[in-house]
């Protein structure tokens, strides 16, 4: 965690990019599928 006195757009932009993507990050999908043994199916919608 990085604390700054004021919001810093350099640190906010990666989170904004993640929020625009409706899918889970690839590493999360891989963990769910490979480690937890749960199959995932993407549905448009």
Biopython code that builds the backbone (N, CA, C, O; Angstrom):
import numpy as np
from Bio.PDB.StructureBuilder import StructureBuilder

atoms = [
    (1, "UNK", "N", (0.850, -1.160, 0.000)),
    (1, "UNK", "CA", (0.000, 0.000, 0.000)),
    (1, "UNK", "C", (0.895, 1.223, 0.000)),
    (1, "UNK", "O", (1.895, 1.282, 0.715)),
    (2, "UNK", "N", (0.527, 2.179, -0.799)),
    (2, "UNK", "CA", (1.263, 3.427, -0.890)),
    (2, "UNK", "C", (0.322, 4.552, -0.500)),
    (2, "UNK", "O", (-0.730, 4.736, -1.112)),
    (3, "UNK", "N", (0.704, 5.295, 0.514)),
    (3, "UNK", "CA", (-0.127, 6.412, 0.961)),
    (3, "UNK", "C", (0.462, 7.711, 0.442)),
    (3, "UNK", "O", (1.658, 7.961, 0.592)),
    (4, "UNK", "N", (-0.370, 8.532, -0.163)),
    (4, "UNK", "CA", (0.050, 9.842, -0.636)),
    (4, "UNK", "C", (-0.848, 10.887, 0.002)),
    (4, "UNK", "O", (-1.968, 10.588, 0.418)),
    (5, "UNK", "N", (-0.357, 12.094, 0.075)),
    (5, "UNK", "CA", (-1.136, 13.175, 0.665)),
    (5, "UNK", "C", (-2.378, 13.517, -0.130)),
    (5, "UNK", "O", (-3.395, 13.932, 0.426)),
    (6, "UNK", "N", (-2.283, 13.338, -1.453)),
    (6, "UNK", "CA", (-3.400, 13.634, -2.345)),
    (6, "UNK", "C", (-3.504, 12.522, -3.376)),
    (6, "UNK", "O", (-2.533, 11.802, -3.608)),
    (7, "UNK", "N", (-4.671, 12.371, -4.001)),
    (7, "UNK", "CA", (-4.782, 11.357, -5.056)),
    (7, "UNK", "C", (-3.734, 11.597, -6.147)),
    (7, "UNK", "O", (-3.490, 12.735, -6.547)),
    (8, "UNK", "N", (-3.133, 10.533, -6.610)),
    (8, "UNK", "CA", (-2.089, 10.606, -7.633)),
    (8, "UNK", "C", (-2.529, 9.762, -8.824)),
    (8, "UNK", "O", (-2.660, 8.543, -8.710)),
    (9, "UNK", "N", (-2.757, 10.405, -9.964)),
    (9, "UNK", "CA", (-3.295, 9.706, -11.129)),
    (9, "UNK", "C", (-2.395, 8.576, -11.606)),
    (9, "UNK", "O", (-2.879, 7.640, -12.243)),
    (10, "UNK", "N", (-1.103, 8.638, -11.317)),
    (10, "UNK", "CA", (-0.207, 7.542, -11.720)),
    (10, "UNK", "C", (-0.615, 6.236, -11.059)),
    (10, "UNK", "O", (-0.444, 5.164, -11.640)),
    (11, "UNK", "N", (-1.147, 6.317, -9.865)),
    (11, "UNK", "CA", (-1.539, 5.113, -9.136)),
    (11, "UNK", "C", (-3.004, 4.755, -9.360)),
    (11, "UNK", "O", (-3.396, 3.606, -9.159)),
    (12, "UNK", "N", (-3.801, 5.710, -9.765)),
    (12, "UNK", "CA", (-5.224, 5.460, -9.991)),
    (12, "UNK", "C", (-5.497, 4.815, -11.344)),
    (12, "UNK", "O", (-6.414, 4.002, -11.459)),
    (13, "UNK", "N", (-4.727, 5.158, -12.365)),
    (13, "UNK", "CA", (-5.015, 4.701, -13.722)),
    (13, "UNK", "C", (-5.053, 3.181, -13.858)),
    (13, "UNK", "O", (-5.961, 2.679, -14.521)),
    (14, "UNK", "N", (-4.129, 2.414, -13.277)),
    (14, "UNK", "CA", (-4.234, 0.952, -13.411)),
    (14, "UNK", "C", (-5.555, 0.402, -12.879)),
    (14, "UNK", "O", (-6.091, -0.554, -13.440)),
    (15, "UNK", "N", (-6.083, 0.982, -11.819)),
    (15, "UNK", "CA", (-7.352, 0.525, -11.267)),
    (15, "UNK", "C", (-8.511, 0.920, -12.175)),
    (15, "UNK", "O", (-9.488, 0.181, -12.299)),
    (16, "UNK", "N", (-8.405, 2.066, -12.799)),
    (16, "UNK", "CA", (-9.440, 2.474, -13.758)),
    (16, "UNK", "C", (-9.461, 1.521, -14.945)),
    (16, "UNK", "O", (-10.531, 1.154, -15.430)),
    (17, "UNK", "N", (-8.289, 1.122, -15.410)),
    (17, "UNK", "CA", (-8.213, 0.179, -16.527)),
    (17, "UNK", "C", (-8.850, -1.155, -16.148)),
    (17, "UNK", "O", (-9.585, -1.741, -16.943)),
    (18, "UNK", "N", (-8.573, -1.632, -14.945)),
    (18, "UNK", "CA", (-9.171, -2.887, -14.484)),
    (18, "UNK", "C", (-10.687, -2.767, -14.411)),
    (18, "UNK", "O", (-11.397, -3.713, -14.751)),
    (19, "UNK", "N", (-11.186, -1.630, -13.977)),
    (19, "UNK", "CA", (-12.630, -1.437, -13.829)),
    (19, "UNK", "C", (-13.338, -1.443, -15.185)),
    (19, "UNK", "O", (-14.508, -1.816, -15.266)),
    (20, "UNK", "N", (-12.644, -1.037, -16.246)),
    (20, "UNK", "CA", (-13.249, -1.026, -17.582)),
    (20, "UNK", "C", (-13.358, -2.427, -18.175)),
    (20, "UNK", "O", (-14.192, -2.665, -19.048)),
    (21, "UNK", "N", (-12.533, -3.347, -17.713)),
    (21, "UNK", "CA", (-12.528, -4.707, -18.248)),
    (21, "UNK", "C", (-13.540, -5.553, -17.474)),
    (21, "UNK", "O", (-13.405, -5.704, -16.260)),
    (22, "UNK", "N", (-14.552, -6.110, -18.150)),
    (22, "UNK", "CA", (-15.582, -6.871, -17.435)),
    (22, "UNK", "C", (-15.122, -8.258, -16.986)),
    (22, "UNK", "O", (-15.812, -8.901, -16.196)),
    (23, "UNK", "N", (-13.975, -8.731, -17.470)),
    (23, "UNK", "CA", (-13.515, -10.084, -17.161)),
    (23, "UNK", "C", (-12.517, -10.080, -16.013)),
    (23, "UNK", "O", (-11.886, -9.065, -15.719)),
    (24, "UNK", "N", (-12.390, -11.226, -15.377)),
    (24, "UNK", "CA", (-11.376, -11.395, -14.344)),
    (24, "UNK", "C", (-9.998, -11.352, -14.984)),
    (24, "UNK", "O", (-9.845, -11.741, -16.142)),
    (25, "UNK", "N", (-8.989, -10.884, -14.249)),
    (25, "UNK", "CA", (-7.628, -10.964, -14.779)),
    (25, "UNK", "C", (-7.257, -12.423, -15.038)),
    (25, "UNK", "O", (-7.736, -13.322, -14.347)),
    (26, "UNK", "N", (-6.408, -12.653, -16.025)),
    (26, "UNK", "CA", (-6.040, -14.009, -16.419)),
    (26, "UNK", "C", (-5.518, -14.860, -15.283)),
    (26, "UNK", "O", (-5.865, -16.037, -15.186)),
    (27, "UNK", "N", (-4.680, -14.285, -14.412)),
    (27, "UNK", "CA", (-4.115, -15.084, -13.329)),
    (27, "UNK", "C", (-5.186, -15.529, -12.344)),
    (27, "UNK", "O", (-5.057, -16.587, -11.729)),
    (28, "UNK", "N", (-6.243, -14.735, -12.186)),
    (28, "UNK", "CA", (-7.337, -15.120, -11.290)),
    (28, "UNK", "C", (-8.129, -16.264, -11.916)),
    (28, "UNK", "O", (-8.491, -17.227, -11.240)),
    (29, "UNK", "N", (-8.394, -16.145, -13.219)),
    (29, "UNK", "CA", (-9.095, -17.231, -13.918)),
    (29, "UNK", "C", (-8.289, -18.524, -13.833)),
    (29, "UNK", "O", (-8.849, -19.593, -13.586)),
    (30, "UNK", "N", (-6.983, -18.427, -14.037)),
    (30, "UNK", "CA", (-6.127, -19.620, -13.967)),
    (30, "UNK", "C", (-6.165, -20.244, -12.579)),
    (30, "UNK", "O", (-6.237, -21.467, -12.455)),
    (31, "UNK", "N", (-6.118, -19.426, -11.537)),
    (31, "UNK", "CA", (-6.156, -19.935, -10.163)),
    (31, "UNK", "C", (-7.476, -20.656, -9.901)),
    (31, "UNK", "O", (-7.484, -21.762, -9.361)),
    (32, "UNK", "N", (-8.579, -20.038, -10.279)),
    (32, "UNK", "CA", (-9.892, -20.645, -10.048)),
    (32, "UNK", "C", (-9.992, -21.981, -10.766)),
    (32, "UNK", "O", (-10.478, -22.964, -10.207)),
    (33, "UNK", "N", (-9.530, -22.008, -12.007)),
    (33, "UNK", "CA", (-9.625, -23.219, -12.817)),
    (33, "UNK", "C", (-8.626, -24.283, -12.354)),
    (33, "UNK", "O", (-9.005, -25.434, -12.138)),
    (34, "UNK", "N", (-7.357, -23.908, -12.201)),
    (34, "UNK", "CA", (-6.298, -24.887, -11.961)),
    (34, "UNK", "C", (-6.162, -25.310, -10.500)),
    (34, "UNK", "O", (-5.937, -26.487, -10.220)),
    (35, "UNK", "N", (-6.292, -24.387, -9.585)),
    (35, "UNK", "CA", (-6.092, -24.695, -8.167)),
    (35, "UNK", "C", (-7.397, -25.107, -7.495)),
    (35, "UNK", "O", (-7.436, -26.085, -6.748)),
    (36, "UNK", "N", (-8.456, -24.364, -7.762)),
    (36, "UNK", "CA", (-9.733, -24.665, -7.118)),
    (36, "UNK", "C", (-10.531, -25.722, -7.865)),
    (36, "UNK", "O", (-11.475, -26.295, -7.320)),
    (37, "UNK", "N", (-10.152, -25.981, -9.115)),
    (37, "UNK", "CA", (-10.830, -27.009, -9.898)),
    (37, "UNK", "C", (-12.233, -26.633, -10.335)),
    (37, "UNK", "O", (-13.084, -27.504, -10.518)),
    (38, "UNK", "N", (-12.478, -25.348, -10.501)),
    (38, "UNK", "CA", (-13.793, -24.865, -10.908)),
    (38, "UNK", "C", (-13.712, -24.415, -12.366)),
    (38, "UNK", "O", (-12.831, -23.637, -12.733)),
    (39, "UNK", "N", (-14.629, -24.903, -13.187)),
    (39, "UNK", "CA", (-14.624, -24.477, -14.586)),
    (39, "UNK", "C", (-15.331, -23.131, -14.710)),
    (39, "UNK", "O", (-16.295, -22.847, -14.000)),
    (40, "UNK", "N", (-14.835, -22.321, -15.618)),
    (40, "UNK", "CA", (-15.398, -20.998, -15.852)),
    (40, "UNK", "C", (-15.944, -20.934, -17.265)),
    (40, "UNK", "O", (-15.388, -21.528, -18.189)),
    (41, "UNK", "N", (-17.027, -20.213, -17.419)),
    (41, "UNK", "CA", (-17.630, -20.032, -18.735)),
    (41, "UNK", "C", (-17.995, -18.568, -18.894)),
    (41, "UNK", "O", (-18.696, -18.000, -18.056)),
    (42, "UNK", "N", (-17.525, -17.965, -19.957)),
    (42, "UNK", "CA", (-17.844, -16.557, -20.210)),
    (42, "UNK", "C", (-19.158, -16.467, -20.965)),
    (42, "UNK", "O", (-19.401, -17.200, -21.924)),
    (43, "UNK", "N", (-19.996, -15.552, -20.509)),
    (43, "UNK", "CA", (-21.276, -15.312, -21.168)),
    (43, "UNK", "C", (-21.336, -13.844, -21.553)),
    (43, "UNK", "O", (-21.058, -12.964, -20.737)),
    (44, "UNK", "N", (-21.696, -13.591, -22.781)),
    (44, "UNK", "CA", (-21.863, -12.204, -23.226)),
    (44, "UNK", "C", (-23.140, -11.663, -22.599)),
    (44, "UNK", "O", (-24.148, -12.358, -22.476)),
    (45, "UNK", "N", (-23.057, -10.392, -22.208)),
    (45, "UNK", "CA", (-24.279, -9.990, -21.676)),
    (45, "UNK", "C", (-24.550, -8.704, -21.159)),
    (45, "UNK", "O", (-25.666, -8.442, -20.709)),
]
sb = StructureBuilder()
sb.init_structure("model")
sb.init_model(0)
sb.init_chain("A")
sb.init_seg("    ")
for serial, (resi, resn, name, xyz) in enumerate(atoms, 1):
    if name == "N":
        sb.init_residue(resn, " ", resi, " ")
    sb.init_atom(name, np.array(xyz, "f"), 0.0, 1.0, " ", f" {name:<3s}", serial, name[0])
structure = sb.get_structure()
